[in-house]
Amino acid sequence: MKTLASGIGYIDLQFLGQPDVIATAVIHGPGGVALVDPGPATCLDTLEQALASHGMGVLDVRQIILTHIHLDHAGATGSLVRKNPAIAVYVHARGARHLIDPSRLLDSATRLYGDDMQRLWGDVLPVPADRVTSLEGGERVPASNRELDVAYTPGHASHHVSYFDRASGVAYVGDTAGVRTAQADYVLPPTPPPDIDLEVWRESLARIEAWGSSTLFLTHCGPAAEPASHLRRLDEQLTIVGEMVRRSLTLEDTDEDRFASFAEEFGRHLRRQLPAATAARYERAAPLSYNWQGLARYWRKKTG
């Protein structure tokens, strides 16, 4: 576990054996342990081993703080609560019912991931309703011996919230602040279906910037300093990638061909920014086919 600030660390979950894809924040102190976005069930062994190496375990966890319920962020939640029924789970109200009964979430995810569901995410267990606290934004929630401010930050997902720890200056921003590896300054917007909305996403970026945080913690993947600069770069990429998808939709072709056109253009764009090995890490965290699908849905809804 790497140190983020005093009493705050993070674990690279080594998703599918790969570094720099999914990270979980660990807030620890006399009040026990809080996990921010514990990741998918396929990474539970890595999570538990990393906690144990620092004298912590699932029975020490008091809170699970979720930015949203996508399986790469929240899939392990039910499994952790089954191991420790005392855990309190915090999530936006629109996501709460899908933690309690994940059947619709799993149906939707299966349409996207198909036969890869189990390999990617493992078992997704329900969370008992009495362990779930629904959020709207504007609340303060406990996290170990700290309190986090909550802001509603949609754009990537309609049920996305972000959290700010005033004491440390760390903001936990899930996917709203994009994807960035430790090897590069490039910030990629993850845009899977079904909730992408570029206008409200930009409003969320302004909301996060107004906190004046010193560090952003990204689930993909780890801390980012200089938040204002980071958020500006993401805003620029929302425009660039969004326009690439919009142009692809003007082609008199099939969606398969439109995606191929986008993937070729985006591949050239990414190679100008990054070495090949680093670019591959970004694509593992935010696969291009899902990104195209989410933005294509956005533009089609916008244009009727």
C-alpha positions in Angstrom: 0.0 0.0 0.0 1.4 3.4 -1.0 1.0 6.5 1.2 -1.2 9.3 0.0 -1.2 11.4 3.2 -1.0 10.8 6.9 -3.6 8.1 7.6 -4.5 7.7 4.0 -3.0 5.1 1.6 -4.0 3.4 -1.6 -3.8 -0.1 -3.1 -3.2 -0.9 -6.8 -5.6 -3.8 -7.2 -3.5 -5.3 -10.1 -6.7 -5.8 -12.1 -6.3 -9.0 -14.3 -2.7 -9.0 -13.2 -2.0 -5.5 -14.6 -0.8 -2.5 -12.7 -2.2 1.1 -13.0 -5.8 0.1 -13.9 -7.8 0.2 -10.6 -6.9 1.6 -7.2 -8.7 1.7 -3.9 -8.1 4.4 -1.3 -7.7 3.3 2.3 -8.5 5.8 5.0 -7.3 4.4 8.4 -7.0 5.6 12.0 -8.5 5.0 15.5 -11.9 4.9 13.9 -11.1 1.8 11.9 -10.8 1.6 8.1 -12.8 3.2 5.3 -12.4 2.0 1.7 -13.2 4.4 -1.3 -14.2 2.3 -4.3 -13.1 -1.2 -3.3 -13.0 -2.5 -6.9 -14.4 -5.7 -8.4 -14.6 -9.1 -6.6 -11.9 -10.4 -8.9 -9.5 -8.2 -7.0 -10.6 -9.2 -3.5 -7.5 -11.4 -2.8 -5.2 -8.5 -3.7 -7.1 -6.1 -1.6 -7.1 -8.3 1.5 -3.5 -9.2 1.2 -2.5 -5.6 0.9 -4.6 -4.7 4.0 -3.1 -7.6 5.9 0.5 -6.5 5.1 -0.3 -3.3 7.0 -2.0 -5.0 10.0 -5.6 -4.4 8.7 -8.4 -6.7 7.6 -11.9 -6.7 6.4 -13.2 -6.9 10.0 -11.5 -3.5 10.6 -13.5 -1.9 7.8 -16.2 0.5 9.1 -17.3 2.2 5.8 -17.3 1.6 2.1 -17.5 5.0 0.3 -18.6 4.6 -3.3 -18.3 7.2 -6.0 -20.7 5.1 -8.2 -21.8 1.5 -8.7 -20.0 0.5 -11.9 -18.5 -2.9 -11.3 -14.9 -1.8 -11.6 -15.5 0.5 -8.6 -18.2 -1.2 -6.5 -18.4 -4.9 -7.6 -16.8 -6.2 -4.4 -19.0 -4.3 -2.0 -21.5 -7.1 -1.4 -18.8 -9.6 -0.8 -17.1 -7.4 1.7 -20.3 -6.7 3.6 -21.0 -10.5 3.7 -17.6 -10.9 5.3 -18.2 -8.0 7.7 -21.9 -7.2 8.2 -21.1 -4.2 10.3 -19.8 -2.2 7.3 -21.8 0.9 6.4 -22.0 1.7 2.6 -22.5 5.2 1.2 -23.7 5.7 -2.3 -25.8 8.1 -4.4 -29.6 7.5 -4.1 -29.9 6.5 -7.8 -27.3 3.7 -7.2 -28.5 2.5 -3.8 -31.3 0.2 -5.1 -28.9 -1.5 -7.5 -26.6 -2.4 -4.7 -29.5 -3.8 -2.7 -30.8 -5.8 -5.8 -28.1 -5.9 -8.5 -30.2 -7.9 -11.0 -30.8 -4.9 -13.3 -27.3 -3.7 -13.0 -26.0 -7.2 -14.0 -28.4 -7.4 -16.9 -27.1 -4.1 -18.2 -23.5 -5.0 -17.6 -23.9 -8.4 -19.3 -25.2 -6.6 -22.5 -21.9 -4.6 -22.5 -19.4 -7.3 -21.4 -21.1 -10.5 -22.5 -19.2 -13.7 -21.8 -16.4 -11.7 -20.1 -18.6 -10.8 -17.0 -17.2 -13.4 -14.6 -13.6 -13.1 -15.8 -13.7 -9.4 -15.4 -15.8 -8.8 -12.3 -16.5 -12.1 -10.5 -19.5 -12.5 -8.2 -21.6 -9.4 -7.5 -23.5 -9.9 -4.3 -26.4 -7.8 -2.9 -25.9 -5.5 0.0 -28.5 -5.6 2.8 -30.7 -2.5 2.6 -30.0 -1.6 6.3 -26.3 -1.2 5.5 -26.8 1.3 2.7 -27.0 5.1 3.2 -28.3 7.0 0.2 -26.7 10.4 -0.7 -27.9 13.3 -2.8 -24.9 15.7 -2.4 -24.3 18.2 0.2 -23.9 15.7 3.1 -20.9 14.9 5.2 -20.1 11.2 5.8 -17.8 9.5 8.2 -14.7 7.8 6.9 -12.6 6.2 9.7 -11.8 9.1 12.0 -12.5 11.8 9.3 -15.5 13.4 7.7 -15.9 13.8 3.9 -17.9 16.4 2.1 -20.2 15.0 -0.6 -20.9 16.6 -4.0 -23.1 15.3 -6.7 -20.9 15.0 -9.8 -22.7 13.4 -12.8 -21.6 13.3 -16.4 -19.8 10.0 -16.4 -22.7 8.4 -14.5 -26.0 9.9 -13.4 -25.5 8.5 -9.9 -21.8 9.7 -9.4 -20.7 11.5 -6.3 -17.3 12.8 -5.2 -15.9 13.3 -1.7 -13.6 15.9 -0.2 -11.5 15.6 3.0 -10.8 19.1 4.1 -8.2 18.0 6.6 -5.9 16.3 4.1 -6.9 18.3 1.0 -7.6 15.0 -0.9 -10.7 14.8 -3.2 -11.9 11.3 -4.1 -13.3 11.8 -7.6 -14.0 8.3 -9.1 -14.3 8.6 -12.8 -15.5 12.3 -13.0 -11.9 13.4 -13.1 -10.9 10.9 -15.8 -8.2 8.2 -16.2 -4.5 9.0 -15.7 -1.6 6.7 -15.0 1.5 7.5 -13.0 3.6 7.4 -16.1 1.9 10.3 -18.0 0.1 13.6 -17.7 -2.5 12.7 -20.3 -6.0 12.5 -18.9 -8.6 10.3 -20.7 -12.3 10.7 -20.2 -14.0 7.3 -19.6 -17.3 7.4 -21.5 -19.1 4.1 -21.4 -22.9 3.9 -21.8 -25.5 4.7 -20.7 -25.2 8.0 -18.8 -22.6 10.2 -20.6 -23.6 13.9 -20.6 -20.8 16.3 -21.6 -22.6 19.4 -20.4 -23.3 18.2 -16.9 -19.9 16.6 -16.7 -18.3 20.1 -17.2 -20.5 21.4 -14.4 -19.2 18.6 -12.2 -15.6 19.5 -13.0 -16.3 23.1 -11.9 -17.8 21.7 -8.6 -14.7 19.7 -7.9 -12.4 22.5 -8.8 -14.2 24.8 -6.3 -13.2 22.6 -3.4 -9.6 23.9 -3.9 -8.2 20.4 -3.2 -4.4 19.7 -3.1 -4.7 16.2 -4.6 -7.3 14.3 -6.7 -7.6 10.6 -6.0 -8.6 8.8 -9.2 -9.8 5.2 -9.1 -8.0 4.9 -12.5 -5.4 5.1 -11.1 -4.0 6.9 -8.0 -3.2 10.5 -6.9 -3.0 13.5 -9.3 -1.4 16.7 -8.1 -2.2 20.2 -9.4 -6.0 19.6 -9.6 -6.9 22.7 -11.6 -4.4 21.9 -14.4 -5.6 18.2 -14.4 -9.2 19.2 -14.7 -8.5 21.6 -17.5 -6.7 18.9 -19.5 -9.7 16.6 -19.0 -12.1 19.3 -20.2 -10.0 19.6 -23.3 -10.1 15.9 -23.9 -13.8 15.7 -23.4 -14.1 18.1 -26.4 -11.5 16.3 -28.5 -12.7 12.8 -28.0 -16.4 13.9 -28.2 -15.8 15.5 -31.5 -14.1 12.4 -32.9 -17.1 10.3 -32.0 -19.5 12.9 -33.4 -17.6 12.9 -36.7 -17.7 9.2 -36.9 -21.5 9.3 -36.7 -21.7 11.4 -39.9 -20.3 8.5 -41.9 -22.8 6.7 -44.2 -21.8 3.3 -42.8 -22.5 0.7 -40.1 -21.7 1.3 -36.4 -18.9 -1.2 -36.7 -17.3 0.9 -39.4 -18.0 4.1 -37.5 -16.3 2.7 -34.5 -13.3 1.5 -36.6 -13.0 5.1 -38.0 -13.0 6.5 -34.5 -10.5 3.9 -33.2 -8.1 4.7 -36.0 -8.3 8.5 -35.4 -8.1 8.1 -31.6 -5.2 5.7 -31.9 -3.2 8.3 -33.8 -4.1 10.9 -31.2 -3.1 8.7 -28.3 0.2 7.7 -29.9 1.1 11.4 -30.3 0.6 11.8 -26.5 2.1 8.5 -25.1 4.4 5.6 -25.7 2.7 2.4 -26.8 3.0 0.6 -23.5 1.5 3.5 -21.5 -1.3 3.9 -24.1 -2.2 0.3 -23.6 -2.7 0.9 -19.9 -5.1 3.7 -20.6 -7.1 1.4 -23.0 -7.3 -1.3 -20.3 -8.8 1.2 -17.9 -11.2 2.7 -20.4 -11.7 0.4 -23.4 -12.2 2.3 -26.7 -15.3 0.4 -27.8 -17.1 1.3 -24.6 -16.0 4.9 -24.9 -17.4 5.1 -28.4 -20.7 3.5 -27.4 -21.2 6.0 -24.6 -20.5 9.1 -26.6 -22.4 7.8 -29.7 -25.5 7.3 -27.4 -25.0 10.9 -26.1 -24.8 12.5 -29.5 -27.8 10.5 -30.8 -29.9 11.5 -27.8 -28.8 15.1 -28.2 -29.6 15.3 -31.9 -32.8 13.3 -31.6 
